[in-house]
Amino acid sequence: MMGSKEHTVSAIRRNDNSIDYFYVERKKNRKLQKLKKIPLLRGIIALIESAANGSQHLQFASERYGVNPGEESTEKEEGSKLEMWLGVAAVGVISFIFGKFLFTLIPVFLAQLFHTWLPGKTAQILLESAFKLILLLSYIYIVSLTPLIKRVFQYHGSEHKVINCFENGLPLTVENVQAQSRLHYRCGSSFMLFTVIVGMFIYFLVPTDPFWLRIVDRILLIPVVLGVAFEVLQATNACRNIPVLRFLGYPGLWLQLLTTKEPKDDQVEVAIASFNKLLEIEKDPTKIPEQAV
């Protein structure tokens, strides 16, 4: 999937080796546009939009995975197409929020188990952050071992390679793209690691005792942590060409060693096709694929 400020396009390879496209326009809402200009809050809006948009593209790909062209289901679903996509988007947002709650609260309970031996505030926060990091890395590593997720991570790597190739001013050929790094500063997966680091520093500003208050603080601070982590991600991207400051983005790049895999040539071809289709739509909106919503 490739995206710009105006459009997002996904390309998938079908069973007959053809490439199919899916397009979603980034519709602008005046109220949301104003909120996006507010630091901290704009990160929350961006995450919700990203989760909703990504869910639609994943739904499109899953419906055609393993299905021969022309054999897609033609049965009419209840409700309009818009209602269906809104439902998919809602599931994506809810899943993201639920996952964030789990990764925030489970480390709190794990750290509390060691409260007798490590009762201090600093020790508890460091222990909690360590458990959160271990939980995050372990989860990503375990799911990456499954064939399906490994394939997803390979496509993720191909996306980064294409972007790096384009930003380096090279022709988008498979050979040129494969020569690029699969890591990129603007990757959203870097954001996950920044939430752990940012959260640790923010938690030092609130009490850890009593335990019930600690739980409440963690829940209430979720949007704050997300908002600040988004700003940190933006800042590291802005500093990536400054030699002294580019190292600030390294933790996010290291995480991408798990969330991306080296792609195969045929996967790179799909990523190139998606990016070229996006450029084509940017120049001429009449080139929107038939599957547009």
JOUR-V839845 format. One record per residue. N is the residue number from 1. PHI is phi as a letter, one per 30 degrees, with the letter a starting at -180 (none if undefined). Layout:
# JOUR-V839845
{{N:PHI} {N:PHI}}
This chain:
# JOUR-V839845
{{1:none} {2:b} {3:b} {4:b} {5:d} {6:c} {7:b} {8:b} {9:b} {10:c} {11:b} {12:b} {13:c} {14:d} {15:d} {16:d} {17:i} {18:d} {19:c} {20:c} {21:b} {22:b} {23:b} {24:b} {25:d} {26:d} {27:d} {28:c} {29:c} {30:e} {31:d} {32:d} {33:d} {34:d} {35:d} {36:d} {37:d} {38:c} {39:e} {40:i} {41:d} {42:d} {43:d} {44:d} {45:d} {46:d} {47:d} {48:d} {49:d} {50:d} {51:d} {52:d} {53:d} {54:d} {55:d} {56:d} {57:d} {58:d} {59:d} {60:d} {61:d} {62:d} {63:d} {64:c} {65:d} {66:i} {67:c} {68:d} {69:e} {70:j} {71:c} {72:d} {73:d} {74:c} {75:d} {76:d} {77:d} {78:d} {79:i} {80:d} {81:d} {82:d} {83:d} {84:d} {85:d} {86:d} {87:d} {88:d} {89:d} {90:d} {91:d} {92:d} {93:d} {94:d} {95:d} {96:d} {97:d} {98:d} {99:d} {100:d} {101:d} {102:d} {103:d} {104:d} {105:d} {106:e} {107:d} {108:d} {109:d} {110:d} {111:d} {112:d} {113:d} {114:c} {115:d} {116:d} {117:c} {118:b} {119:d} {120:d} {121:d} {122:d} {123:d} {124:d} {125:d} {126:d} {127:d} {128:d} {129:d} {130:d} {131:d} {132:d} {133:d} {134:d} {135:d} {136:d} {137:d} {138:d} {139:d} {140:d} {141:d} {142:d} {143:d} {144:d} {145:d} {146:d} {147:e} {148:d} {149:d} {150:e} {151:d} {152:d} {153:d} {154:d} {155:d} {156:d} {157:d} {158:d} {159:d} {160:d} {161:d} {162:d} {163:d} {164:d} {165:d} {166:d} {167:d} {168:d} {169:i} {170:c} {171:d} {172:d} {173:c} {174:e} {175:d} {176:d} {177:d} {178:d} {179:d} {180:d} {181:d} {182:d} {183:c} {184:a} {185:d} {186:d} {187:d} {188:d} {189:d} {190:d} {191:e} {192:d} {193:d} {194:d} {195:d} {196:d} {197:d} {198:d} {199:e} {200:e} {201:d} {202:d} {203:d} {204:d} {205:d} {206:b} {207:d} {208:c} {209:b} {210:d} {211:d} {212:d} {213:d} {214:d} {215:d} {216:d} {217:e} {218:d} {219:d} {220:d} {221:d} {222:e} {223:d} {224:d} {225:d} {226:d} {227:d} {228:d} {229:d} {230:d} {231:d} {232:d} {233:d} {234:d} {235:d} {236:d} {237:d} {238:d} {239:c} {240:d} {241:c} {242:c} {243:e} {244:d} {245:c} {246:d} {247:d} {248:d} {249:c} {250:d} {251:e} {252:d} {253:d} {254:d} {255:d} {256:d} {257:d} {258:c} {259:d} {260:b} {261:b} {262:d} {263:d} {264:d} {265:d} {266:d} {267:d} {268:d} {269:e} {270:d} {271:d} {272:d} {273:d} {274:d} {275:d} {276:d} {277:d} {278:d} {279:d} {280:d} {281:d} {282:d} {283:d} {284:b} {285:e} {286:d} {287:d} {288:d} {289:d} {290:d} {291:d} {292:e} {293:c}}
